[in-house]
Amino acid sequence: MDDQKPIPVEWARRVCNILREGDKNKIAWTLRALQEWQAATLSVFSYEPQDAMADALSLPGVIGVKVNLSEDGETYAFFFTFQKRIFYGKICLRSNQLNIKIISAHIPRHGTKDLS
Amino acid sequence: MKTTDQTIELIDFEVLIPTLDGTGVADRITIQVPVTRDPETGEELLTPEAHEKIEQTQARYMGLLTPDELKALRSRLGLTQRGLGELLQVGEKSYTRWESGRARPSRSINVLLRALRDCKLSIPYLQSLQKPVVDWRVPAERHLGESWQPIVFQFNRTAAADTTGDYVNLTKAA
């Protein structure tokens, strides 16, 4: 995918910090995202995917795709690993830079190369 | 997250209870959880209370001790978070995360915790497991039991500096 490029460091840093802090008041999960995560892993403990996503986003030069949604904020899709399996994640960092919305956390639907 | 000025709806959420080996679904529990709507996309967003309820349901059905139960257990044992973390050989950081609800103990650790809660395990027994398991004494020494004492030698710096001799002289400690 041509659109795949390193995620901006500042976006990754802010999102990573919010994920690691784990404050449920700052992290909104869509119902669908948690249902899909549970279907894939049988777990509903949100800290698990949050920690796994933070680990992926803390890697230097982590690759992602900017997703243009009609959302207040900036959204990126990326891959992350949990229990040796690869997952697709999509997070919107709200424009206030303090809150995030987890839009996706599921098994990749188009393979592990394509982030579209 | 602006949840206070948004309408809260109650919706059904199906919590899957994994089998003991974690490979399948043992049960499905439907609960009602509060959600809000994203003002821009209309998507249903889980509130912090919804997460709490969903996680507690799965934890309860899996038999995992809750953060409150962990606190009560530690208090009854008269231990600090560090103390119980060391006793379980997981460290203070991991234990603190369980008690704060930031993370959950694994199922195997939970078995230990429940045994401890149900007085099936004693603190002295767990403390004994913290000691080295390898008995490095030679069989003859082991045979002597408690009467056996190690011979401690003092390092003689002056003798060691003398490289003319073949061996370093060690002085038996008093």
Interface residues (C-beta under 8 A of the other chain):
Chain A: G22 K24 N25 K26 A28 W29 T30 L31 R32 L34 Q35 Q38 A39 L42 S43 V44 F45 S46 Y47 L69 S70 E71 D72 N99 K101
Chain B: M1 I11 F13 E14 V15 L16 P18 G22 V25 V35 D38 E40 T41 E43 E44 L45 L46 P48 H51 E52 I54 E55 Q58 R102 A103 R104
